[in-house]
Amino acid sequence: MTNSFLDSISKQLHDANDSLACTIEEQDYSYQSFAAKVAGIQSKVQRTGSMNIGIVTQNSMETYAAIIACWLTGKAYVPINPGYPVERIKDILQTSEISTLFYAQEDEQVNTLQTALGDIGFVETASLYGQECFNTFPAGDKTAYILFTSGTTGRPKGVPITFGNLQSFLDGFDALGYEIDKADRFLQMFELTFDLSIVSFTRPLMDGASFHTLPSGMIKTLALYQVLEENEITMSLMVPSAIGLLMPYMEDIHLPKLRYSQFCGEALKADVLQRWSQCVPNARIDNVYGPTEATIYCTALQANKPMEQQHNGIVGIGAPMKEVEICILDEQNQTIETADQIGELCLHGKQVTAGYLQNEMQNQVAFVNMDRRQFYRTGDLVFKGQDGLLYYVGRKDDQVKIQGYRVELGEIESAASKLAPNNPAVAVGYTQEDGQWHLALFVQDNPVAENEMMQALKKTLPAYMLPKRIYTIDQFPLNQNGKTDRKALRLIAQQNHS
Ligand code: AMP
């Protein structure tokens, strides 16, 4: 099988000219320079023994070129955020059997990693250039990337996505009717450990268009607005939290060049979207939905009239993409056929992963077989409206989204209980008036000082998973069923938020 998305990228790199491929840290790179970099890195990737390559997620052209070099060589990449705690990185490297990490250039974080990961090979890509890249046409069932998401048991779960999964997503993307050409300029605002980044750089490269990342070292809101405006972005994919951040500046935002404005990653509020639509008068606006397990996103709604397509103020998530089949299950695991009845959304089809990496226990929990087909249980509660479209209602479990990042509250609790094994710990997610989510951790009769516990948590959890505050409580409040009253704890966190 040939992978047409790789054929398209490969063609753009062979025809390499001086048109713009990307803008990173405010510097422009042509297809010519991007192709030379991919070719240089590819020869090193080819000589690397393992099938999975770790890539340090630096905001550099080399980082993106390394991903493309892996793909054209038929290898998978695993993004490694150097800011993550070393223990977490070790766990990821071990689970995905990685022996080599590629990085763009040395900095303090890379040096620390080099010291901490003695048995891992490091390859610097800043000095690598080559003549011509080649395409090995990897088989569709080969892994293209592995992303790690928060896990309830305290260990992140590896989600392997194949070239076939990714191809199906990209076919589904095109079937949504976006007309992309060379002149398009894509926003790429995501950390590379987040799969929304992948469509943001892959899709433009297929058509000789460009992608534009946010400069680091700037306040994110400012960086976002600056890139949208100064880089004349025509296609933007953002998490709803991003427009939450832009809210105070809405009156001054005017982006007539934006043709497509997509949102994904968390519930999108209809009133916020209504305001945003005035900033982007010429854009088609879409709310897209999906978990990492089903490759980037897998349902879509054209949402230019958000007030007409919402439930409880949350914009609908529309219809499944081309290669995606859905079913909605009730609590007895029976398929719901009637409109307006809420159940868990389950996904099947060519976009959906075959299962977590080396994690049979999680596979048993997360997948269900129906009519000899395997469905992924999303944990998302939805219903099908009378209009036939899907509406998002909320989560079935304790998963929350922080700035778009998926966080299992159980993972924070598990990290806390390693520090105070005899004292129950409960993590809660709560929102403030501006709609942003925050985390708080409650520990019963905590024997560890709160600031010490916070310091210790920093060693195992990535920054976005750290609670805003740790509370010590003599006795957890109980609800009518005698269970810990999470609602009451959430209220305490909300009231004491500063
Ligand atoms: P991730 O695997 O990080 O992409 O997170 C997937 C989860 O994000 C889903 O299971 C949903 O809970 C949430 N999510 C993604 N997109 C949307 C959306 N458009 N509306 C509501 N929730 C969403």
Residues whose N, C-alpha, C, O or C-beta is under 5 A from the ligand:
A	BS01	AMP	F263 C264 G265 E266 A267 L268 V288 Y289 G290 P291 T292 T378 D380 Y392 G404 R406
